Amino acid sequence: MLNNVTLMGRLVADPELRTTHNGISVTSFAIAVDRGYAKSNEERQTDFIDLVAWRQTAEFITKYFKKGSMIAVEGSIQTRTYEDKNGNKRKAVEVVVNNVHFCGSKSSNSSDYTAPAAPAPSYQSGNADDFAEVLPAEDDLPF
């Protein structure tokens, strides 16, 4: 069986780190993900996906990501049932995050950290005299 999810979107709120009774770090958060299509003359729809991360992944997310940050996550879908305050049975569907990736920032002021710009590559043109023609042997195929 296969249960893999890859999503990229923006955090809808600052993630908050919590700790279980056993001392395990956890954070629950949501991201806004635009759908890849839109009907003509309509705006693209956005889905709000609930996620949960545990241990070092949770600590990493709460340290480096804020509301509006673009994030890519890999994980799996998990469903669970629970009882609300009124005694009604509810079902929750969420993505359990295994891996997290940076995808850029919302704007230059959306994060305290700005990655340094990469230096522009330097290219030099070659000289035809620097190359030799290699001819195929008689038994070589032409492709």
C-alpha positions in Angstrom: 0.0 0.0 0.0 1.1 3.5 -0.6 0.4 6.7 1.5 2.6 9.5 0.4 1.8 13.2 0.3 3.8 16.1 -1.0 2.5 19.6 -0.6 3.7 23.2 -1.0 1.9 26.1 0.4 1.9 29.0 2.8 1.5 28.8 6.6 -1.8 30.3 7.7 -0.6 31.1 11.2 2.6 30.9 13.3 3.2 27.3 14.3 3.4 26.8 18.1 5.5 24.1 19.7 3.8 22.0 22.4 5.0 19.1 24.4 3.1 15.9 25.3 3.0 14.5 28.8 5.9 12.2 27.8 8.0 15.2 26.8 7.7 14.7 23.0 7.6 17.9 20.9 4.6 18.4 18.6 3.1 21.2 16.4 -0.1 21.3 14.6 -0.5 23.8 11.8 -2.3 24.5 8.5 -1.1 25.5 5.1 -3.0 27.2 2.2 -2.5 25.3 -1.1 -3.8 26.7 -4.4 -5.4 24.2 -6.7 -3.7 23.7 -10.0 -6.7 24.6 -12.1 -9.5 27.2 -12.3 -12.6 27.4 -14.4 -12.5 30.1 -17.0 -13.4 33.5 -15.6 -13.0 32.3 -12.0 -10.2 32.6 -9.5 -8.2 29.6 -8.4 -9.6 27.9 -5.3 -7.4 27.4 -2.2 -7.5 24.4 0.1 -6.5 24.6 3.7 -4.7 21.5 4.8 -4.1 20.5 8.5 -0.7 19.0 9.3 1.1 17.7 12.4 4.8 17.3 13.0 6.6 15.5 15.8 9.9 15.7 17.6 12.8 17.4 15.8 10.7 18.1 12.8 8.2 20.0 15.0 11.1 22.0 16.6 12.5 22.8 13.2 9.2 24.1 11.8 8.5 26.3 14.8 12.0 27.7 14.8 12.3 28.6 11.1 8.8 29.1 9.7 6.2 31.8 10.4 2.8 32.8 9.1 3.0 33.4 5.4 6.2 31.4 4.9 6.3 29.1 1.9 6.9 25.5 2.9 7.1 22.2 1.2 6.3 19.1 3.2 6.4 15.3 2.6 4.4 13.0 4.8 1.4 10.7 4.9 -2.4 11.1 5.5 -3.7 10.0 8.8 -7.3 9.9 10.0 -8.5 9.7 13.6 -11.8 9.9 15.5 -12.5 11.9 18.6 -15.4 13.1 20.7 -16.0 16.9 20.9 -17.2 18.9 23.9 -20.8 18.1 23.2 -20.2 14.3 22.9 -20.4 14.2 19.1 -18.1 11.8 17.3 -15.8 13.7 14.9 -13.2 12.6 12.3 -10.0 14.5 11.7 -7.9 14.1 8.5 -4.3 15.5 8.7 -0.9 15.1 7.1 1.8 13.7 9.4 4.9 15.5 8.3 8.1 13.5 7.8 10.3 16.0 5.8 10.3 19.8 5.4 11.8 22.0 2.8 12.3 25.8 2.5 10.7 27.3 -0.6 11.4 31.0 -0.3 9.8 33.8 1.6 6.6 35.7 1.1 8.5 39.0 0.8 11.8 40.3 1.9 10.4 41.3 5.3 8.5 38.2 6.1 11.4 36.5 7.8 14.3 37.6 9.9 16.6 35.5 7.8 17.5 36.4 4.2 19.7 33.9 2.3 22.7 35.6 0.7 22.5 36.0 -3.0 24.5 33.4 -5.0 27.4 34.9 -7.0 26.8 35.1 -10.7 28.5 32.3 -12.7 31.5 33.3 -14.7 31.8 31.7 -18.2 34.6 31.8 -20.7 34.2 30.9 -24.3 36.4 28.1 -25.7 38.8 28.2 -28.6 38.3 25.7 -31.5 42.0 24.9 -31.3 41.4 23.4 -27.8 39.3 20.5 -29.2 40.3 17.5 -31.3 38.0 15.7 -33.8 37.5 12.1 -32.8 36.7 9.8 -35.7 34.8 6.6 -35.2 36.5 3.3 -35.7 35.3 1.1 -38.6 33.3 -1.2 -36.4 31.7 1.6 -34.4 28.0 2.3 -34.8 27.0 5.8 -36.0 24.9 6.5 -33.0 
